[in-house]
Amino acid sequence: MSRIAVTLGAFLCLAGAPAFAEPTPVTIRAISKDAKFIGDSMGGVRVVLTDAATGKELARGMITGATGDTQKIVVAPRGRPSAISTPEAAALHLSLDLDRPTLVKAEAVGPLGKPDAQITVTSMMWLLPGKPISGDGWMLEFPGLVVEPSWRAVPAGFEVAAKVTLMCGCPIEPGGHWDAAKYEVRATLYDAEKPLGSTTLAYAGKPSSFAGVIPHPKPGAYRLLVTAINSETGNVGVVERQATVTP
């Protein structure tokens, strides 16, 4: 047999040989826009990883843990490539068996403990077999605010209160890392699509608490819309409830 034939035969054998998958560690984190990591205190975040080309599911799991170190995440200036995560910071640690470079799609839903504020965040990243994504890892940013309203009848009218936090549960308060003065919170009562009254909810003396009164709406069943916004960061929270005004 000629040397050329032997060489060609060896090449064909190698070409037909199956590729061997390599364990590829991946760390995934969910971070609240303008704030800290989303973890146990907000019910965690559910993540599904798929092959973007085929749609095949590669792995799934929950991001759990603590919100992280406020000093490192929020206060200290960030340098490159310094990490902002600490060992206790919320994360999902997975290992994928990859046999080729793979474009992976992450779909994350959360915070699971706050259904009214839940959103879905998607992202894509190329992963190479055996090359870990570690440290801060693959960070998925969750914009938005969590708004939790309550209401009652008072002599002045219809009082609306709202607890407003970042998606990580981080508190809003005067002069804090998340300054209450930068947030506008508003409540509006609607009869179908017709607004009956509206009021600004002012800071109410406790972290993340806001309150205001809509003067003397007529008794009835209405739709209550509460919105919150930080115009500097673009963070917005919206919640809608059915509310009854009693005499």
Secondary structure, 3 states (H helix, E strand, C coil): CCHHHHHHHHHHHHHHCCCCCEEEEEEEEEEECCCCECCHHHCCEEEEEEECCCCCEEEEEEEECECCCHHHHHHCCCCCCCCCCCCCECEEEEEEEECCCEEEEEEEEECCCCHHHCEEEEEEEEECCCCCEEEEEEEEEECCEEEEEEEEEECCEEEEEEEEEECCCCCCECCCCCEHHHCEEEEEEEECCEEEEEEEEEECCCCCEEEEEEECCCCEEEEEEEEEEECCCCEEEEEEEEEEECC
